[in-house]
Amino acid sequence: MVSVKRCWRIFQNHVSPAAMATMLAAVICAVILFVPPINGYADNGDFYRAMLSNGVYRLPTKSSQYIGYVVTKFGILKYFNENNVAVFTSQALFVKAAIMLNKLFYSQRYFDIRFLGVVYYVAFLPGIYLLTKALTGSWRRIRSYVIAILVVIIFGDASFVLYFNSFFAEPAMLISFLYAFASVILLARGEYSKRWKLVLLYFTSVVVLITSKQQNAPLALSFGVISIGLFFLPGLKKAKKLALIGGLLATLGAGVLTYSLINKEFNDVNQYQAFSHGVLMETGDPSKNIAKNGLSEQFALMREQDYYAKTFDTSDPSSPYIKKHLMAKYNFAWIVKYYAKNVNQFLRLLDVASKDIMVTQVKAVGDYTKDSGKKPGQQSTFFTFYSSLAGAFFPGKYAFLCLLAITFIGVYAVSAYIDFTAGRLLGVMRFFLVLGLMTICVFVPIVSIIGDGDADLAKHLFMVPLSLDLTFIMFISDILNDQLWLTEREENEDA
């Protein structure tokens, strides 16, 4: 018994909770991404947005390179790249870094997707360290190591890590979100004397997150709410306040820029699917509803059709007839007006969105390479305990999601009030952080349904489970550290 306690003391002295979490995440993620059989996410048709503009193309093959299997080898354009940038995205920073490493260590002609996995992997681990450090502070108690393990279980889940071996934009969102969240908590705790580094990290991460995907443009408002908490930092002089205002304007400007650079093709896809996967869904006879709003009943036949059809469809979304008689007659304002008249249908669609909100593993594509011997579309089950559990037991009702958001806001509002009256910082900044995260949870499903219907919900709602997971882990750590409301607890308490 004495030897066990002695070993534990030695471990505590040499390995912090943040270091332990980072090492565990490093091993688990390496097994998922780099140990055969290689795991990742297959292409659902979206990879081209990141590939073409960065000079990566598909190699000729007789078998399909979509949906069923992960493809690891691609070609690199040798000469001038004539492809225009499909979308404006900060993801290009990660892809270009991966191509540079690939050319340096592997090939000038062929690209291995695992180099992109390495780039994300290297960027991800410091995020795990900072998040664990933010949640545990300088404490090295048993409960601190429990929190560290929970961080690995939740954010090292394969449903998140599998994205690294793909051209999806979600890894950039995950990594930058971890940095932004951890920066706010570390600033609130006063863990580091040079606060400007954390402030810079926060705003840089937020801009990267917002610009990583065009659907993220509205998130600028939520991060604007979170940024308000930074103005409660003590000792802010005029120059520092102006710097914070500049960061806030950069956050809002990133949202405006991202939205303004949405190209016509991307807008047409969203507009079409907002109709076929939204307006026409969750209603008994959609033909009558659209006829009342000025559209021909024949377009009700487009129910559940994708813009890029996987099989034969009754109509071509890009045809002149569809553009003239359907696309030209409805827009964002039309859809909002339609749902205002059909509130029950809209609420049912929100329930559809909420049903699988915590199912973060992309079910529409396979996770293995073809040479693994697995069946097409087969899913990996290694280290998916948390995502499977959350997906199975999280109530699939939008009303529950709203109630949960109100509960978290209320709980942290009490902490904010106590800390504000006592002249403390942590509770106030946590409140604005939670308030911003909960606006993401409440409004992203609404924006997704209006903007693209129920198509690709797992990817469109990616920020919702992330926000909930970060709030959950902070809530648990606050309870374990006795800091939910009494944030003045000192770290010399060894309980």
C-alpha positions, 0 to 999 in steps of 0.5 A: 500500500505504501509503495502504491502511494509512493508511486502515485506521489512520484507520478504526480510530481513528474506528470501533470494532468495536462501532460497525461491527457496529451500523452494518452491522446497522442497514443490513441490518435496515432493508433486510429490514424497511422496504424494499419488498417488506416482509418479516416472518412471516405469522400461523400463528394465534398473533398473537391472543395479542398483538393482542386484549389490546392493542386490535388487531384484523384488518380485514375482507378477502376473502382469508385473513390467515393462513399465506400472506402478511404482513399489515401493516395492522390496526385499533385499537379506538377504545373500551373493549377487552372482550378479556381478556389472553390470556396474561401476557407482557412482549411487551405492553411492545413492542406498546404502545410501537408502538401509541403511536408509530403513533398519534403518527405515522400513525393513531389508527384503523389500525395498521401492523406496521412500527411494531412492527418499528421498536420492536424495531429500535431495541431490537435495535441497542444489543444488537448494540453491547453484544454486540460490545463484550463480545466484543472489549473495547477492542481494535481489531485486525483480529481484533476487526473479524472478530468484529464481522462474525461478530456481524452475520452470525449475529444479523442473520440474516433468520431472526431479524430477520423476527420483528420485523414480526410479533406473535410473542414471539420478538423480545423473547426475542432482544433481552433475551437479547443484553442479558443475555449481553453484561452478564455478559461486560462485568461479567466484563471490568470494562469499566465502573466503575459495575457496578450499571448492568450488573447491573440491565440483566442482571436486567431483561433476564432477567425480560423474557425469562422473562415474554415467553413462557409456555414460558420459565418453566423458563428461570428455573432456567438463568438462576439458574445464570448468576446465580451467577457474579455473586457472584464479582464482586470487592469485593461488600459485604453490601448488594450481595450482598443486591441480587444475592440479590434479583435472583436471587429476582426471576429465579426468581419471574418463572419461578414467576409466568409458570408460575402465570399460564398460562391454562386454554385455553393449558394445554388446547392444550399438553396435547392436542398433547403427546398427539397430537404426542408420545405418539402419534408415533414409534411403530409402533402407538400404540393398544397403548401408550396402552391399556396406560396406561389410555386407549382405543385409539380416541384413537390416531386423533388422531395429528398432529392440532392443537388448532386444526385447519387442516383437518377433523379426526376429533374436536373437542378441546374437545368434552365427550367428549374432555374427559371420556374423554381430557383428564381421564385424563392429565396431565403426570405421566401423560406423564412416566410414559409416556415412562419406560416407552417410553424409545426412543420418547422418544429418537426424539422428541428426535432429531426435535426436534434434527433442525432445531434450527438451522433458525431461519426459520419454514418454515410461513408466508410472508415477503412481503406479498400485493402483493409479487407473490410466491407464498403462503408464499414464503420470503425468502432475503436475508441467510439465509446463516448460518441456512441453513448451520447448518440444513444441516450441524448434526447432527440428533441429541440425543446430539450436542447433549448431547456438544457441551454437555459439551464446552463445559462442560469447556473453560470449566471449565478456564478457570474453574479456572485463573482461580479459582486465580489470583484472576481473574474472567473465566474463572469468570463465563464458566463459569457463563454457559456452564453455564447456556446448555448447560442450556438446550440440553439441557433445553429439547428435553425440556420441549418434547416433554413439554409440547407434542410435536413441534408448532411445534418451531421456535418452542418451541426458539428459545432453543436455537439462540440459546444455541448461537449465543452460545456459538459466537461467544464461543468463536470470539472467545476463540480469536481473542483468545487468551483461551480459557484464558489470560484474563490477556492484555492489550489492549496486544498488537497482534497 
